[in-house]
Amino acid sequence: MELENIQKVNGDIVANIEKDLRYISGIIKQKGREMLSNYKITPPQFVALQWLFEDGDMTIGELSNKMFLACSTTTDLVDRMEKNMLVIRVKDPSDRRVVRIHLLEEGERIIDEVIKKRQVYLEEVLKNFSTEEIQFFQSNLMKLHQEMR
């Protein structure tokens, strides 16, 4: 095959991968919203709780950076989550000027439940894949994620 044809084939493959990832992302977002409808949190609150669940306590600025939001937006988000007893603001013991957001038991419970529901959904989607296909898929997803970082 000529170089030009190889580049076109690769370009077509890349275009198809991008399209599939975009569609998959949309489906995940929609399913996630459906799962959250049973809880007293919004999708952005879920993302914030997820970061706190995975990375532990952090400042408004740190959480804002992870969520790509303005600090004022994150502050409003945290205010609502604090009102719903999902998080609490805690002064840093080593520097009392610093306030960290701490995930409370109810926030942790919601994150844990929703993540488990998402995993059950994914198990259902993958039921027609062989063990080898799933392992290959997981390996390549992990590699793609590392490359994107």
C-alpha positions in Angstrom: 0.0 0.0 0.0 1.3 3.4 -0.8 2.2 5.8 2.0 -0.6 8.1 1.1 -3.2 5.3 1.4 -1.8 4.1 4.7 -2.1 7.7 6.1 -5.7 7.9 4.8 -6.5 4.6 6.4 -4.9 5.7 9.7 -6.7 9.0 9.5 -10.0 7.2 9.0 -9.3 5.0 11.9 -8.4 7.9 14.2 -11.6 9.7 13.0 -13.7 6.6 13.9 -12.0 6.2 17.3 -12.7 9.9 18.1 -16.3 9.6 17.0 -16.8 6.4 19.1 -15.2 8.0 22.2 -17.4 11.0 21.8 -20.6 8.8 21.6 -19.4 6.6 24.5 -18.8 9.8 26.5 -22.3 11.0 25.8 -23.9 7.7 26.8 -21.8 7.6 30.0 -22.9 11.1 30.8 -26.6 10.3 30.2 -26.5 7.1 32.2 -24.7 8.9 35.0 -27.5 11.6 35.1 -30.1 8.8 35.2 -28.4 7.2 38.1 -28.0 10.5 40.0 -31.8 11.2 39.7 -32.3 9.1 42.8 -29.9 11.2 44.9 -30.0 14.8 46.1 -26.9 15.8 44.1 -26.3 17.4 40.7 -23.8 16.0 38.2 -21.2 18.7 39.1 -21.6 17.9 42.7 -21.0 14.2 41.9 -17.8 15.1 40.1 -16.6 17.2 43.1 -17.5 14.4 45.6 -15.6 11.9 43.3 -12.5 14.0 43.5 -12.7 14.3 47.3 -13.4 10.5 47.5 -10.4 9.7 45.3 -7.8 12.4 46.4 -9.0 13.3 49.9 -9.4 16.7 51.5 -8.5 19.7 49.3 -8.9 23.5 49.1 -11.5 25.2 47.0 -8.7 26.3 44.6 -7.4 22.7 44.2 -10.9 21.4 43.6 -11.6 24.2 41.1 -8.5 23.3 39.2 -9.4 19.6 39.0 -13.0 20.5 37.9 -11.9 23.3 35.5 -14.3 25.7 37.2 -13.9 29.2 38.6 -13.3 29.4 42.3 -16.6 31.3 42.8 -18.5 28.5 41.0 -16.8 25.8 43.2 -17.5 27.8 46.3 -21.3 27.8 45.4 -21.1 24.1 44.7 -19.4 23.4 48.1 -21.9 25.7 49.9 -24.8 23.5 48.6 -23.0 20.3 49.4 -22.2 21.5 52.9 -25.9 22.5 53.4 -26.8 18.9 52.4 -24.3 17.4 54.9 -22.2 15.9 52.1 -19.0 17.8 52.9 -17.6 20.1 55.6 -15.1 22.9 55.6 -12.2 22.2 58.0 -9.3 24.5 59.0 -5.9 23.0 58.2 -4.2 22.3 61.5 -0.8 23.3 60.2 -2.1 26.6 58.8 -5.4 27.9 60.1 -5.7 30.3 57.1 -6.1 27.3 54.9 -9.6 25.7 54.7 -10.0 22.2 53.3 -13.1 20.5 52.0 -13.7 17.2 53.8 -16.0 14.5 52.5 -18.6 13.4 55.1 -20.1 10.0 55.5 -23.2 10.8 53.5 -21.1 12.1 50.6 -19.0 9.0 50.7 -22.0 6.7 50.8 -23.6 8.4 47.8 -20.3 8.2 45.8 -19.8 4.5 46.7 -23.4 3.6 45.7 -23.3 5.4 42.4 -19.9 4.0 41.4 -21.2 0.5 42.2 -24.2 1.1 40.0 -22.0 2.3 37.2 -19.9 -0.8 37.5 -23.0 -3.0 37.4 -24.1 -1.2 34.2 -20.6 -1.7 32.7 -20.6 -5.4 33.6 -24.0 -5.7 31.8 -22.6 -3.9 28.7 -19.5 -6.2 28.7 -21.4 -9.4 29.1 -20.9 -10.5 25.4 -17.1 -9.8 25.6 -14.7 -12.6 26.3 -12.3 -12.4 29.2 -9.4 -11.9 26.8 -11.3 -9.1 25.0 -12.1 -7.3 28.3 -8.4 -7.6 29.5 -7.1 -6.3 26.1 -9.7 -3.5 26.2 -8.7 -2.5 29.8 -5.0 -2.6 29.0 -5.5 -0.3 25.9 -7.8 2.0 27.8 -5.2 2.4 30.5 -2.5 3.0 27.9 -4.7 5.6 26.2 -5.3 7.3 29.5 -1.6 7.4 30.4 -0.8 8.9 27.0 -3.5 11.6 27.4 -2.1 12.7 30.7 
